Amino acid sequence: MVKKIFVGLVGILVVIQFIKPHFNNPKIDERIALQADEKVISLLKNACYDCHSDETKYPWYHNVAPISWAMAGHIDQGRKALNFSQWANMDADIRTIRVKRAKQLIDNGLMPKGSYLWMHENAHLKQEDKKILDQFFDQQLQQLKKS
């Protein structure tokens, strides 16, 4: 009985490997992508870009179901919420809302997500990193008020 259950589970795991989500990185148009200081871009690339840009670096396990399904969902949601590759295309009112939300989530330690941090140790934001991002987001909000 245990052997049949084990064989069945292995069979299911093999079959689900053929159900693959679509992973893609659209071509980046530098004219609309976020332009910022090198330190800010470095922090964002380490902690945010895999889910919040069209520059996702896919790890080896992105091809393993059911992990791939969860990863695809996180990336799709992240890009919809805030996509740094589409920065200039975002409506100013929406960008204001998204920047305020990003500040809040980072300040409260809710971003980057804990599940992301497990596999991306360099994504941990130190207090000084959070301060740099907070200042950057404040500058963005000031610029948005002027426009």
N, CA and C atoms as a LAMMPS dump frame, in Angstrom:
ITEM: TIMESTEP
0
ITEM: NUMBER OF ATOMS
441
ITEM: BOX BOUNDS ff ff ff
-5.0000000000000000e+02 5.0000000000000000e+02
-5.0000000000000000e+02 5.0000000000000000e+02
-5.0000000000000000e+02 5.0000000000000000e+02
ITEM: ATOMS id mol type element x y z
1 1 1 N 0.822 -1.194 0
2 1 2 C 0 0 0
3 1 3 C 0.872 1.268 0
4 2 1 N 1.879 1.301 0.882
5 2 2 C 2.771 2.455 0.966
6 2 3 C 3.528 2.613 -0.35
7 3 1 N 3.925 1.492 -0.927
8 3 2 C 4.657 1.516 -2.19
9 3 3 C 3.789 2.114 -3.298
10 4 1 N 2.513 1.765 -3.34
11 4 2 C 1.597 2.293 -4.367
12 4 3 C 1.423 3.813 -4.194
13 5 1 N 1.304 4.243 -2.961
14 5 2 C 1.158 5.677 -2.69
15 5 3 C 2.421 6.413 -3.128
16 6 1 N 3.582 5.863 -2.793
17 6 2 C 4.852 6.469 -3.169
18 6 3 C 4.987 6.55 -4.692
19 7 1 N 4.696 5.461 -5.379
20 7 2 C 4.778 5.434 -6.843
21 7 3 C 3.787 6.439 -7.444
22 8 1 N 2.611 6.523 -6.861
23 8 2 C 1.614 7.486 -7.336
24 8 3 C 2.079 8.922 -7.176
25 9 1 N 2.655 9.23 -6.019
26 9 2 C 3.168 10.583 -5.781
27 9 3 C 4.31 10.928 -6.733
28 10 1 N 5.211 9.988 -6.931
29 10 2 C 6.317 10.214 -7.86
30 10 3 C 5.763 10.423 -9.27
31 11 1 N 4.777 9.636 -9.644
32 11 2 C 4.147 9.784 -10.957
33 11 3 C 3.524 11.165 -11.125
34 12 1 N 2.837 11.632 -10.103
35 12 2 C 2.224 12.963 -10.152
36 12 3 C 3.305 14.037 -10.281
37 13 1 N 4.373 13.902 -9.498
38 13 2 C 5.474 14.879 -9.575
39 13 3 C 6.096 14.903 -10.974
40 14 1 N 6.211 13.748 -11.605
41 14 2 C 6.767 13.701 -12.961
42 14 3 C 5.806 14.368 -13.947
43 15 1 N 4.542 14.048 -13.861
44 15 2 C 3.548 14.59 -14.796
45 15 3 C 3.447 16.111 -14.68
46 16 1 N 3.45 16.639 -13.464
47 16 2 C 3.281 18.092 -13.314
48 16 3 C 4.472 18.883 -13.855
49 17 1 N 5.594 18.219 -14.08
50 17 2 C 6.744 18.92 -14.653
51 17 3 C 6.466 19.386 -16.079
52 18 1 N 5.459 18.802 -16.723
53 18 2 C 5.108 19.183 -18.093
54 18 3 C 4.151 20.369 -18.142
55 19 1 N 3.663 20.795 -16.992
56 19 2 C 2.776 21.957 -16.918
57 19 3 C 3.642 23.145 -16.509
58 20 1 N 4.094 23.87 -17.511
59 20 2 C 5.066 24.941 -17.266
60 20 3 C 4.433 26.308 -17.458
61 21 1 N 4.667 27.205 -16.501
62 21 2 C 4.219 28.587 -16.694
63 21 3 C 5.108 29.279 -17.723
64 22 1 N 4.624 30.38 -18.221
65 22 2 C 5.396 31.156 -19.201
66 22 3 C 6.307 32.135 -18.458
67 23 1 N 7.6 31.968 -18.643
68 23 2 C 8.572 32.89 -18.06
69 23 3 C 9.183 33.697 -19.198
70 24 1 N 9.135 35.005 -19.074
71 24 2 C 9.772 35.831 -20.091
72 24 3 C 10.253 37.135 -19.486
73 25 1 N 11.193 37.716 -20.167
74 25 2 C 11.674 39.046 -19.825
75 25 3 C 11.502 39.892 -21.078
76 26 1 N 10.478 40.753 -21.092
77 26 2 C 10.321 41.619 -22.26
78 26 3 C 11.558 42.483 -22.463
79 27 1 N 11.757 42.89 -23.7
80 27 2 C 12.895 43.755 -24.024
81 27 3 C 12.781 45.058 -23.236
82 28 1 N 13.909 45.508 -22.709
83 28 2 C 13.956 46.727 -21.893
84 28 3 C 14.162 47.935 -22.798
85 29 1 N 13.325 48.928 -22.609
86 29 2 C 13.485 50.211 -23.284
87 29 3 C 14.049 51.172 -22.247
88 30 1 N 15.317 51.488 -22.355
89 30 2 C 16 52.327 -21.369
90 30 3 C 15.37 53.711 -21.227
91 31 1 N 14.633 54.152 -22.249
92 31 2 C 13.996 55.474 -22.189
93 31 3 C 12.854 55.507 -21.177
94 32 1 N 12.265 54.345 -20.886
95 32 2 C 11.151 54.319 -19.928
96 32 3 C 11.507 53.611 -18.625
97 33 1 N 12.643 52.941 -18.605
98 33 2 C 13.077 52.252 -17.38
99 33 3 C 13.522 53.274 -16.341
100 34 1 N 13.464 52.89 -15.102
101 34 2 C 13.88 53.757 -14.003
102 34 3 C 15.324 54.187 -14.186
103 35 1 N 15.567 55.472 -14.033
104 35 2 C 16.916 56.038 -14.051
105 35 3 C 17.18 56.572 -12.646
106 36 1 N 18.252 56.123 -12.054
107 36 2 C 18.551 56.555 -10.687
108 36 3 C 20.045 56.424 -10.434
109 37 1 N 20.448 56.941 -9.301
110 37 2 C 21.814 56.85 -8.804
111 37 3 C 22.244 55.37 -8.777
112 38 1 N 23.519 55.141 -9
113 38 2 C 24.073 53.784 -9.076
114 38 3 C 23.789 52.957 -7.81
115 39 1 N 23.883 53.582 -6.641
116 39 2 C 23.644 52.881 -5.378
117 39 3 C 22.182 52.439 -5.275
118 40 1 N 21.269 53.322 -5.665
119 40 2 C 19.837 52.996 -5.632
120 40 3 C 19.547 51.843 -6.584
121 41 1 N 20.048 51.94 -7.802
122 41 2 C 19.82 50.877 -8.797
123 41 3 C 20.39 49.559 -8.287
124 42 1 N 21.562 49.59 -7.695
125 42 2 C 22.176 48.371 -7.162
126 42 3 C 21.297 47.737 -6.083
127 43 1 N 20.798 48.56 -5.164
128 43 2 C 19.922 48.038 -4.103
129 43 3 C 18.639 47.453 -4.692
130 44 1 N 18.036 48.175 -5.618
131 44 2 C 16.797 47.698 -6.234
132 44 3 C 17.024 46.414 -7.021
133 45 1 N 18.146 46.343 -7.739
134 45 2 C 18.429 45.124 -8.517
135 45 3 C 18.637 43.924 -7.604
136 46 1 N 19.295 44.117 -6.471
137 46 2 C 19.532 43.006 -5.543
138 46 3 C 18.275 42.564 -4.806
139 47 1 N 17.419 43.515 -4.455
140 47 2 C 16.295 43.206 -3.576
141 47 3 C 14.931 43.206 -4.26
142 48 1 N 14.813 43.847 -5.425
143 48 2 C 13.472 44.075 -5.985
144 48 3 C 13.286 43.641 -7.435
145 49 1 N 14.313 43.759 -8.246
146 49 2 C 14.142 43.612 -9.69
147 49 3 C 13.656 42.244 -10.149
148 50 1 N 13.943 41.181 -9.42
149 50 2 C 13.502 39.86 -9.886
150 50 3 C 11.982 39.773 -9.988
151 51 1 N 11.267 40.515 -9.163
152 51 2 C 9.801 40.514 -9.214
153 51 3 C 9.225 41.828 -9.725
154 52 1 N 9.995 42.9 -9.654
155 52 2 C 9.457 44.22 -9.975
156 52 3 C 10.157 44.877 -11.159
157 53 1 N 10.541 44.076 -12.139
158 53 2 C 11.118 44.611 -13.372
159 53 3 C 10.999 43.529 -14.448
160 54 1 N 11.404 43.902 -15.644
161 54 2 C 11.455 42.935 -16.744
162 54 3 C 12.861 42.366 -16.877
163 55 1 N 13.634 42.435 -15.786
164 55 2 C 15.008 41.933 -15.763
165 55 3 C 15.164 40.792 -14.762
166 56 1 N 14.174 39.945 -14.683
167 56 2 C 14.201 38.83 -13.736
168 56 3 C 15.352 37.885 -14.053
169 57 1 N 16.088 37.525 -13.021
170 57 2 C 17.133 36.501 -13.145
171 57 3 C 16.512 35.209 -12.632
172 58 1 N 16.268 34.286 -13.543
173 58 2 C 15.593 33.047 -13.176
174 58 3 C 16.593 32.023 -12.643
175 59 1 N 16.383 31.545 -11.413
176 59 2 C 17.271 30.522 -10.848
177 59 3 C 16.956 29.147 -11.458
178 60 1 N 17.825 28.199 -11.221
179 60 2 C 17.648 26.865 -11.792
180 60 3 C 16.306 26.252 -11.425
181 61 1 N 15.796 26.512 -10.24
182 61 2 C 14.581 25.856 -9.773
183 61 3 C 13.307 26.469 -10.351
184 62 1 N 13.448 27.453 -11.237
185 62 2 C 12.237 28.022 -11.852
186 62 3 C 11.597 27.038 -12.826
187 63 1 N 12.287 25.96 -13.124
188 63 2 C 11.743 24.931 -14.011
189 63 3 C 11.136 23.749 -13.253
190 64 1 N 11.093 23.814 -11.94
191 64 2 C 10.611 22.697 -11.135
192 64 3 C 9.209 23.005 -10.587
193 65 1 N 8.237 22.245 -11.074
194 65 2 C 6.863 22.402 -10.557
195 65 3 C 6.785 21.703 -9.206
196 66 1 N 6.024 22.197 -8.28
197 66 2 C 5.114 23.342 -8.315
198 66 3 C 5.772 24.666 -7.933
199 67 1 N 7.088 24.667 -7.661
200 67 2 C 7.79 25.911 -7.317
201 67 3 C 7.645 26.916 -8.457
202 68 1 N 7.756 26.435 -9.693
203 68 2 C 7.674 27.321 -10.856
204 68 3 C 6.338 28.05 -10.914
205 69 1 N 5.27 27.389 -10.506
206 69 2 C 3.942 28.014 -10.548
207 69 3 C 3.873 29.175 -9.551
208 70 1 N 4.368 28.94 -8.348
209 70 2 C 4.362 29.994 -7.331
210 70 3 C 5.252 31.155 -7.774
211 71 1 N 6.406 30.837 -8.314
212 71 2 C 7.339 31.866 -8.759
213 71 3 C 6.723 32.716 -9.868
214 72 1 N 6.097 32.072 -10.836
215 72 2 C 5.458 32.811 -11.937
216 72 3 C 4.374 33.737 -11.4
217 73 1 N 3.61 33.267 -10.438
218 73 2 C 2.565 34.094 -9.836
219 73 3 C 3.138 35.302 -9.117
220 74 1 N 4.211 35.093 -8.35
221 74 2 C 4.854 36.202 -7.627
222 74 3 C 5.407 37.243 -8.608
223 75 1 N 6.034 36.776 -9.668
224 75 2 C 6.618 37.697 -10.648
225 75 3 C 5.514 38.481 -11.354
226 76 1 N 4.457 37.801 -11.783
227 76 2 C 3.339 38.494 -12.441
228 76 3 C 2.718 39.541 -11.521
229 77 1 N 2.481 39.17 -10.276
230 77 2 C 1.899 40.12 -9.312
231 77 3 C 2.846 41.283 -9.049
232 78 1 N 4.13 40.975 -8.901
233 78 2 C 5.12 42.016 -8.633
234 78 3 C 5.21 43.02 -9.769
235 79 1 N 5.224 42.526 -11.008
236 79 2 C 5.296 43.427 -12.159
237 79 3 C 4.037 44.277 -12.285
238 80 1 N 2.894 43.698 -11.973
239 80 2 C 1.642 44.465 -12.024
240 80 3 C 1.625 45.547 -10.944
241 81 1 N 2.151 45.233 -9.783
242 81 2 C 2.152 46.19 -8.669
243 81 3 C 3.119 47.333 -8.918
244 82 1 N 4.323 47.017 -9.369
245 82 2 C 5.356 48.041 -9.591
246 82 3 C 6.424 47.449 -10.494
247 83 1 N 6.574 48.033 -11.67
248 83 2 C 7.556 47.526 -12.626
249 83 3 C 8.542 48.652 -12.941
250 84 1 N 9.748 48.531 -12.416
251 84 2 C 10.761 49.554 -12.619
252 84 3 C 11.188 49.668 -14.084
253 85 1 N 10.947 48.643 -14.879
254 85 2 C 11.276 48.689 -16.307
255 85 3 C 10.264 49.507 -17.097
256 86 1 N 9.123 49.766 -16.5
257 86 2 C 8.049 50.533 -17.147
258 86 3 C 7.808 51.861 -16.429
259 87 1 N 8.792 52.336 -15.711
260 87 2 C 8.679 53.483 -14.812
261 87 3 C 8.045 54.704 -15.48
262 88 1 N 8.572 55.136 -16.611
263 88 2 C 8.083 56.362 -17.255
264 88 3 C 6.707 56.173 -17.89
265 89 1 N 6.29 54.949 -18.112
266 89 2 C 4.973 54.683 -18.696
267 89 3 C 3.862 54.708 -17.655
268 90 1 N 4.24 54.718 -16.393
269 90 2 C 3.246 54.677 -15.323
270 90 3 C 2.614 56.052 -15.137
271 91 1 N 1.304 56.078 -15.041
272 91 2 C 0.577 57.305 -14.752
273 91 3 C 1.1 57.896 -13.435
274 92 1 N 1.231 59.218 -13.385
275 92 2 C 1.807 59.886 -12.213
276 92 3 C 1.026 59.585 -10.928
277 93 1 N -0.291 59.554 -11.002
278 93 2 C -1.094 59.26 -9.806
279 93 3 C -0.867 57.83 -9.331
280 94 1 N -0.797 56.914 -10.269
281 94 2 C -0.553 55.511 -9.911
282 94 3 C 0.859 55.349 -9.372
283 95 1 N 1.822 56.018 -10.003
284 95 2 C 3.205 55.926 -9.531
285 95 3 C 3.314 56.471 -8.107
286 96 1 N 2.609 57.55 -7.809
287 96 2 C 2.613 58.116 -6.454
288 96 3 C 2.117 57.087 -5.448
289 97 1 N 1.014 56.429 -5.776
290 97 2 C 0.452 55.401 -4.895
291 97 3 C 1.44 54.252 -4.717
292 98 1 N 2.048 53.826 -5.811
293 98 2 C 2.966 52.679 -5.759
294 98 3 C 4.248 53.01 -4.997
295 99 1 N 4.741 54.211 -5.158
296 99 2 C 5.954 54.619 -4.437
297 99 3 C 5.672 54.699 -2.942
298 100 1 N 4.537 55.28 -2.58
299 100 2 C 4.166 55.342 -1.16
300 100 3 C 4.039 53.932 -0.583
301 101 1 N 3.439 53.043 -1.343
302 101 2 C 3.263 51.654 -0.883
303 101 3 C 4.622 50.95 -0.748
304 102 1 N 5.499 51.168 -1.711
305 102 2 C 6.839 50.566 -1.644
306 102 3 C 7.58 51.032 -0.398
307 103 1 N 7.516 52.338 -0.124
308 103 2 C 8.15 52.883 1.094
309 103 3 C 7.6 52.176 2.331
310 104 1 N 6.3 52.066 2.4
311 104 2 C 5.64 51.465 3.56
312 104 3 C 6.047 49.999 3.724
313 105 1 N 6.026 49.243 2.646
314 105 2 C 6.36 47.819 2.724
315 105 3 C 7.82 47.596 3.117
316 106 1 N 8.708 48.404 2.558
317 106 2 C 10.136 48.273 2.9
318 106 3 C 10.366 48.688 4.347
319 107 1 N 9.778 49.811 4.753
320 107 2 C 9.941 50.292 6.131
321 107 3 C 9.443 49.277 7.153
322 108 1 N 8.374 48.569 6.817
323 108 2 C 7.789 47.589 7.738
324 108 3 C 8.389 46.194 7.596
325 109 1 N 9.414 46.043 6.763
326 109 2 C 10.087 44.762 6.599
327 109 3 C 9.27 43.728 5.844
328 110 1 N 8.264 44.167 5.096
329 110 2 C 7.423 43.237 4.347
330 110 3 C 7.932 42.994 2.93
331 111 1 N 8.873 43.815 2.514
332 111 2 C 9.525 43.632 1.214
333 111 3 C 11.014 43.78 1.437
334 112 1 N 11.805 42.979 0.794
335 112 2 C 11.442 41.834 -0.015
336 112 3 C 10.749 40.754 0.824
337 113 1 N 9.953 39.948 0.133
338 113 2 C 9.204 38.89 0.815
339 113 3 C 10.158 37.888 1.467
340 114 1 N 9.714 37.351 2.583
341 114 2 C 10.522 36.368 3.295
342 114 3 C 10.857 35.156 2.452
343 115 1 N 9.9 34.701 1.64
344 115 2 C 10.143 33.531 0.793
345 115 3 C 11.229 33.817 -0.239
346 116 1 N 11.346 35.053 -0.668
347 116 2 C 12.396 35.438 -1.616
348 116 3 C 13.752 35.484 -0.909
349 117 1 N 13.747 35.983 0.312
350 117 2 C 14.99 36.126 1.06
351 117 3 C 15.634 34.782 1.396
352 118 1 N 14.828 33.725 1.497
353 118 2 C 15.39 32.403 1.796
354 118 3 C 16.443 32.009 0.77
355 119 1 N 16.179 32.328 -0.485
356 119 2 C 17.073 31.88 -1.558
357 119 3 C 17.95 33.003 -2.119
358 120 1 N 17.78 34.223 -1.603
359 120 2 C 18.535 35.37 -2.119
360 120 3 C 19.092 36.178 -0.948
361 121 1 N 20.165 35.681 -0.401
362 121 2 C 20.745 36.303 0.785
363 121 3 C 21.181 37.749 0.542
364 122 1 N 21.605 38.068 -0.679
365 122 2 C 22.049 39.432 -0.977
366 122 3 C 20.882 40.413 -1.085
367 123 1 N 19.652 39.922 -0.98
368 123 2 C 18.471 40.79 -1.076
369 123 3 C 18.082 41.403 0.269
370 124 1 N 18.696 40.954 1.349
371 124 2 C 18.391 41.527 2.672
372 124 3 C 18.776 43.001 2.686
373 125 1 N 17.854 43.833 3.107
374 125 2 C 18.115 45.269 3.182
375 125 3 C 18.524 45.643 4.603
376 126 1 N 19.716 46.218 4.709
377 126 2 C 20.171 46.727 6.002
378 126 3 C 19.453 48.05 6.271
379 127 1 N 19.568 48.531 7.487
380 127 2 C 18.909 49.788 7.846
381 127 3 C 19.385 50.937 6.96
382 128 1 N 20.688 50.977 6.678
383 128 2 C 21.214 52.05 5.823
384 128 3 C 20.689 51.929 4.392
385 129 1 N 20.481 50.698 3.92
386 129 2 C 19.905 50.48 2.591
387 129 3 C 18.466 50.997 2.541
388 130 1 N 17.729 50.701 3.59
389 130 2 C 16.344 51.175 3.669
390 130 3 C 16.293 52.696 3.674
391 131 1 N 17.25 53.315 4.348
392 131 2 C 17.297 54.774 4.404
393 131 3 C 17.569 55.362 3.013
394 132 1 N 18.484 54.743 2.274
395 132 2 C 18.8 55.202 0.912
396 132 3 C 17.562 55.085 0.023
397 133 1 N 16.873 53.96 0.105
398 133 2 C 15.67 53.774 -0.705
399 133 3 C 14.564 54.732 -0.273
400 134 1 N 14.447 54.939 1.017
401 134 2 C 13.433 55.859 1.531
402 134 3 C 13.674 57.271 0.986
403 135 1 N 14.92 57.718 0.999
404 135 2 C 15.267 59.036 0.464
405 135 3 C 14.98 59.101 -1.037
406 136 1 N 15.316 58.038 -1.751
407 136 2 C 15.047 57.988 -3.189
408 136 3 C 13.546 58.095 -3.458
409 137 1 N 12.757 57.311 -2.724
410 137 2 C 11.312 57.354 -2.926
411 137 3 C 10.741 58.726 -2.557
412 138 1 N 11.277 59.35 -1.514
413 138 2 C 10.841 60.705 -1.159
414 138 3 C 11.134 61.691 -2.296
415 139 1 N 12.315 61.562 -2.914
416 139 2 C 12.662 62.419 -4.056
417 139 3 C 11.683 62.199 -5.209
418 140 1 N 11.348 60.943 -5.445
419 140 2 C 10.392 60.633 -6.512
420 140 3 C 9.035 61.265 -6.224
421 141 1 N 8.604 61.194 -4.98
422 141 2 C 7.316 61.783 -4.602
423 141 3 C 7.332 63.301 -4.778
424 142 1 N 8.449 63.933 -4.434
425 142 2 C 8.571 65.39 -4.619
426 142 3 C 8.485 65.751 -6.103
427 143 1 N 9.175 64.974 -6.938
428 143 2 C 9.13 65.226 -8.383
429 143 3 C 7.719 65.019 -8.932
430 144 1 N 7.028 64.037 -8.425
431 144 2 C 5.659 63.768 -8.887
432 144 3 C 4.71 64.896 -8.489
433 145 1 N 4.931 65.523 -7.334
434 145 2 C 4.092 66.649 -6.9
435 145 3 C 4.261 67.832 -7.843
436 146 1 N 5.485 68.012 -8.349
437 146 2 C 5.78 69.139 -9.23
438 146 3 C 5.172 68.961 -10.614
439 147 1 N 4.981 67.716 -11.018
440 147 2 C 4.476 67.484 -12.382
441 147 3 C 2.98 67.459 -12.476
